[in-house]
């Protein structure tokens, strides 16, 4: 397996998982990796490149899904090699786990699939870190059931909001506080401001709230933040209303690093 010796824990300096929602092309992925790496090096934070080869959980059959597993893994492998950065991507079916683990450092389970037992087991069996997005339909105590499906100790949970009425998500900070006692916690700032299906054929969102949600979570002492970043979010094929542009990303992680350092001096 490719999986590197990463270490995620809530007491360590904050890590940043960042990249565009989906892999659009090799040239775009490389461009974004170069931009994000430059910002993270300037700010002084460790980071992981994220992007999906297949966005299988889309609002509409018309929605763009990405480049597919074969091309996507080639691109992620190139980014890992050229930028010496760990990578993370989603899987949607159990048979994909072993193949994806040959290339990426972290396997991600999409929120809508977080209760799929065979998927969790297959991801855990690779030995890679497994990042499970907490389903929009789960209460935070239920995440213990996810981890108990695998003997792999390298599990982390990502908060990304809970369904609250139609086309709306809320983040319960009590859950972030509670879950950090059990597992490394990642705060997904960009998906938490999503408005699922809010635009009819696609999801809407309001990126104005990414900063307050991330600062609130980081103030509790967590392992990392998950932020989707795009050079032109409003023209992106998916999750555009939620993603940050590079300038917004730089300002946010600069603030989060200072906050994280302050909080963890007292832990």
C-alpha positions in Angstrom: 0.0 0.0 0.0 1.1 3.6 -0.6 -0.3 5.0 2.6 2.3 7.1 4.4 3.0 7.4 8.1 0.7 10.3 8.7 -0.4 11.2 12.2 -3.6 13.0 13.0 -4.5 13.9 16.5 -6.4 16.7 18.2 -3.3 17.8 20.2 -1.0 18.2 17.3 -0.6 21.4 15.2 -3.6 21.9 12.9 -3.4 20.2 9.5 -5.2 21.5 6.4 -6.9 19.3 3.9 -7.5 21.4 0.8 -8.2 21.3 -2.9 -11.0 21.6 -5.5 -14.2 19.6 -5.1 -13.6 17.4 -8.1 -10.6 16.6 -10.4 -11.4 18.6 -13.5 -8.2 18.0 -15.5 -4.6 17.3 -14.9 -3.6 20.9 -15.6 -6.2 22.3 -13.3 -5.3 19.9 -10.5 -1.6 20.7 -10.8 -2.3 24.4 -10.9 -4.4 24.2 -7.7 -1.8 22.1 -5.9 0.9 24.7 -6.8 -1.2 27.6 -5.5 -2.3 25.8 -2.3 1.2 24.5 -1.5 2.6 28.1 -1.9 0.1 29.4 0.5 0.5 26.6 3.1 4.3 27.0 3.0 4.0 30.8 3.5 1.6 30.3 6.4 3.6 27.4 7.9 1.0 24.6 8.0 1.1 21.0 7.0 -1.4 20.1 4.3 -3.0 17.3 2.3 -4.2 17.6 -1.2 -7.9 16.6 -1.7 -10.0 16.1 -4.8 -12.5 13.6 -6.0 -12.2 11.5 -9.1 -15.9 10.8 -9.0 -18.6 12.8 -7.4 -21.1 10.0 -7.4 -23.5 11.6 -4.9 -24.9 14.4 -7.0 -28.2 16.2 -7.0 -28.9 15.5 -10.7 -28.0 13.0 -13.4 -26.9 16.1 -15.4 -24.2 17.1 -12.8 -20.5 16.8 -13.7 -18.9 13.9 -11.8 -15.2 14.1 -12.5 -12.6 12.3 -14.6 -13.1 8.8 -13.3 -10.9 6.5 -11.2 -8.2 5.6 -13.7 -7.4 9.1 -14.8 -8.0 10.5 -11.3 -5.5 8.3 -9.6 -2.9 9.1 -12.2 -3.3 12.8 -11.5 -3.3 12.3 -7.7 -0.1 10.2 -8.1 1.5 13.0 -10.1 0.6 15.6 -7.5 2.0 13.4 -4.7 5.2 12.9 -6.5 5.7 16.5 -7.9 4.7 18.3 -4.7 5.7 15.7 -2.1 2.3 16.2 -0.5 -0.1 13.5 0.9 -3.3 13.0 -0.9 -6.9 12.1 -0.1 -9.8 11.0 -2.2 -13.3 9.4 -1.9 -14.3 5.9 -2.6 -17.9 4.8 -3.3 -17.7 1.0 -3.6 -15.7 -1.6 -1.5 -13.7 -2.9 -4.5 -12.2 0.5 -5.0 -10.5 0.6 -1.6 -7.4 -1.6 -2.4 -6.9 0.1 -5.8 -7.1 3.7 -4.3 -4.8 2.7 -1.4 -2.0 2.1 -3.9 -1.9 5.8 -4.7 -3.4 7.9 -1.9 -2.5 8.4 1.8 -6.0 8.8 3.1 -9.2 7.1 2.0 -12.4 9.2 2.4 -15.9 7.9 3.0 -18.6 10.3 1.7 -21.2 11.4 4.2 -24.1 9.7 2.4 -22.2 6.4 2.6 -20.9 6.6 6.2 -23.1 3.7 7.3 -22.2 1.3 4.4 -20.6 -1.4 6.4 -18.8 -3.2 3.6 -17.3 0.1 2.4 -16.0 1.0 5.9 -14.5 -2.5 6.4 -12.8 -2.4 3.0 -11.3 1.0 3.6 -10.1 0.0 7.1 -8.5 -3.2 5.8 -6.1 -1.2 3.6 -4.3 0.1 6.7 -4.5 3.7 5.4 -5.9 6.5 7.4 -9.7 6.6 6.8 -11.5 9.9 7.0 -15.3 9.4 7.4 -17.6 12.3 6.7 -20.3 12.3 9.4 -23.6 11.8 7.6 -26.0 14.7 7.5 -28.5 12.4 9.1 -26.4 11.2 12.1 -26.3 12.4 15.6 -22.8 12.8 16.9 -22.9 9.8 19.4 -23.6 7.5 16.4 -20.2 8.0 15.0 -18.9 5.4 17.5 -20.8 2.8 15.5 -18.8 3.7 12.4 -15.4 3.2 14.0 -16.5 -0.1 15.6 -16.9 -1.6 12.2 -13.1 -1.7 11.6 -10.0 -2.7 13.6 -7.9 -0.1 11.9 -7.0 2.5 14.5 -6.3 5.2 12.0 -9.8 6.7 11.8 -10.8 10.3 11.9 -14.3 11.8 11.7 -15.2 14.9 9.7 -18.0 17.2 10.8 -19.9 18.7 7.9 -23.3 19.7 9.3 -26.6 18.1 10.1 -29.8 18.3 8.1 -32.1 21.0 9.5 -35.2 21.3 7.5 -35.2 21.4 3.7 -32.0 22.5 1.9 -30.2 23.5 5.1 -27.5 22.2 7.4 -26.4 23.3 10.9 -23.3 22.5 12.9 -23.8 21.5 16.5 -20.5 22.5 18.2 -21.4 20.2 21.1 -20.8 17.4 18.7 -17.3 18.7 17.7 -16.4 18.9 21.4 -17.7 15.4 22.2 -16.2 13.7 19.2 -12.7 15.1 19.9 -12.7 13.0 23.0 -13.1 9.8 20.9 -11.3 10.5 17.5 -9.2 13.0 15.6 -11.8 15.5 14.3 -11.7 17.4 11.1 -14.0 20.4 10.5 -15.3 20.6 6.9 -15.8 24.3 6.7 -17.0 24.4 3.1 -19.5 21.5 3.0 -21.0 22.7 6.3 -22.3 25.8 4.6 -23.8 23.9 1.7 -27.5 24.1 0.9 -28.2 20.5 -0.3 -30.2 20.6 -3.5 -30.9 24.3 -2.8 -30.6 25.2 -6.5 -32.9 22.5 -7.8 -30.5 20.6 -10.0 -27.5 21.3 -7.8 -26.6 22.4 -4.3 -26.3 26.0 -3.2 -24.3 27.4 -0.3 -23.1 30.5 1.5 -19.3 30.7 1.9 -19.6 33.8 4.2 -20.1 31.3 7.1 -17.0 29.2 6.4 -14.8 31.4 8.7 -17.1 31.5 11.8 -17.7 27.8 11.7 -14.0 27.0 11.3 -12.8 29.4 14.0 -15.4 28.0 16.4 -14.3 24.4 15.8 -10.5 25.2 15.9 -11.1 27.0 19.2 -12.1 23.7 20.7 -8.8 22.0 19.7 -9.2 19.7 16.7 -6.9 17.8 14.3 -7.6 19.7 11.1 -9.8 21.6 8.8 -11.1 20.5 5.4 -11.5 23.4 2.9 -12.4 23.2 -0.8 -10.4 25.7 -2.8 -10.8 26.8 -6.4 -9.3 29.5 -8.6 -12.8 30.6 -9.7 -15.4 29.0 -7.5 -18.4 30.5 -9.2 -17.5 28.7 -12.5 -16.7 25.4 -10.8 -18.6 22.3 -11.9 -19.6 21.4 -8.4 -19.8 23.0 -4.9 -19.0 26.4 -6.3 -21.1 28.4 -3.8 -19.2 26.8 -0.9 -15.6 26.9 -2.1 -13.0 29.5 -1.3 -10.8 31.3 -3.7 -7.0 31.4 -2.9 -7.1 34.8 -1.2 -9.9 33.7 1.0 -8.1 30.5 1.8 -4.9 32.3 2.7 -6.6 34.7 5.1 -8.6 32.0 6.8 -5.7 29.5 7.4 -3.5 32.4 8.6 -6.1 33.2 11.3 -6.7 29.5 12.1 -3.0 28.8 12.6 -2.8 31.6 15.2 -5.9 30.4 16.9 -4.8 26.8 16.9 -1.4 27.6 18.4 -3.0 29.7 21.1 -5.6 27.0 22.1 -3.1 24.2 22.1 -0.6 26.0 24.3 -3.2 25.5 27.1 -4.3 21.9 26.4 
